[in-house]
């Protein structure tokens, strides 16, 4: 009985190690930017695994992509939120902008951008074809909104405006990061300061009746 239990634990550890290896390989492959990397079977081959291994570990390709998203979210962690009452609105906004400016060029972010580019852009189609992946992406949106709400919860700002700001910041920052990657003629330090100033002006004292 003891030997069987020991073997079971070893098998479980091997399974966990295989799963982690596949997720890490997925991030590496997807981050390369190669459109052909968005293939679960190709990623499996990177570590000498088979499609059967993918199915055993994740169920199907939808389960695999959902697991990759969850894995990158764990690596990224939550957005650092400064809730010190003494911290001004401008510094809180600037912190979010700078955190995204640095984070959107990380290996994990490049991997997710490539994966999302290969998935259906229409939410209904994504939900139909990849329900688990769509559900994982939905939790990302919820988590981001909650982080933004916590960041300004103790300040005199309108809750609806915070939601609007939370909705446009990711796209705005991807645009600025894209400019950096392509080589911009603009001063991107000024671009980030301008975006920060605009958000501060929109939120400042907006909670007053």
Buried (B, 14 or more C-beta within 10 A) or exposed (E): EEEEEEEEEEEEEEEEEBBEBBBBBBBBBBBBEEEEBBBBEBBBBBEEBEEEBBBEBBEEBBBBBBBBBBBBBEBBEEBEBEEEEEBEBBEBBBBBBEBBBEBBEBBBBBBBBBBBEEBBEEEEEBBEBBEBBBEBBEEBEEEBBBBBBBBBEEBEBBEEBBEBBBEEBBEBBBEBBEBBEEEEEEEEEEBBEEBBEEBBEBBBEBBEE
